[in-house]
């Protein structure tokens, strides 16, 4: 969908979108002689102007009739309300038959960033992936091709193009990777799709195959991969945006492109959803695309551990002991607790090669975090109070919301093994916490670190302001905002 900004409404046929701030209906003056009729119609629909509420009207126009969509913004002018405005108008008009919508924000305090955030939400909500849908009915096909935002004032267009359009494009990459089925996206093709997405952006790309990882002693990651015919990959993306040569920050993503659970096999019902068990790696790639496109002033290295977890005759067994790249040994109690094994070697690799000053890992790691937080928040684990506050603030501002969970020695002791340095699972209780404690054992030299368990957030069975059912792109906006507020110079 093409998004444009203009000072005045264009000529021709379009759907007019009028924001109404709570009970203030002054925006309806734009309807001229039709205002009284419109007021009556809104009253009949019990429209109260709350943020995200909407009502449709049809009024006379030069072309015969014009669709008018009235969208509530609530009282005030928050960024959240602006995003609800953009997302709501697209949700209502995307398959409506309208091809052009005009959003008139004249009279609202939506100059600059607020209007650009409305554009971001509109773009995000318009994203669809219909590649494999060959028999869509006409009424199911998107028709909305263009959105013109009027009255946003100077700077809104530049803010959209330079700040938020790159984020939309990064989220789109993540959603595509997460949506594709596992016969299309597996370690090798994940790398290929990423290389295509970052081409020309100035990102440096390195790839390690299974043989290279064997030479490095990455036994934890390779143990997960050994049951699959798909060779694993370690994908590395580097962005050098800080000319001062500061040590980089590191993003590490779990990229299990399909997770059967291995020998500890999952129930059949719902296993098809495990194509999105690479959502952490997908978010890391999308974030790097966004940061490169907006030319972030930061040095960042991203690492994605890419494997497929399958129950082959050669698959890792419960009770096996593997040696990680760090030299620590792991008793594998449950082969379905594989993501932490992948992260362990990926985190060790990035520390040994780049000595980052900060590590944030993202992973669809545990079902336990979904039991704790549902599909409303991702789980945040870190011993660093300052880092926790920065990530929580970035999540609140971006909409990718996180909730901090505890960590303590008492939980760490639950993963001690009688025959190895540790085991890969503890008891059922506190499952997401013991998973975080496991990962922390691979963080070296007091490096600042945070683990984001986003198992409940990368896929949604219901629509939201910025996404339809399916892949959400969760994590991209969070990392982008974190870099802007906590890493880039001000």
Secondary structure, DSSP 8 states (H G I E B T S, - for coil): -EEEEESS--SSS-EEEEEEBTTB-GGGGGGGGGHHHHHHHHHHTT----TT-EEEEEEEETTEEEEEEEEE--SS--HHHHHHHHHHHHHHHTTSS--EEEEE-TTSS-TTHHHHHHHHHHHHHH----TT-----GGGS----EEEEES--TTHHHHIIIIIHHHHHHHHHHHHHHHS-TTT-SHHHHHHHHHHHHTTTT-EEEEEEHHHHHHTT-HHHHHHHTTSSS--EEEEEEEE--TT----EEEEEEEEEEE--TTS---STTGGGGGGTTHHHHHHHHHHHHHHHTT-SSEEEEEEEEEEE---TTS--TT-EEE-TTS-EEE-S-TT--HHHHHHHHHHHHHHHH--SEEEEEE---HHHHHHHTTT-EEEE-S-HHHHHHHHHHHHHHS--EEE----HHHHGGG--SSSSEES---STTHHHHHHHHHHTT--TT-EEEEEE-TTTSEESS--SS--SEE--TTHHHHHHHHHHHTS--
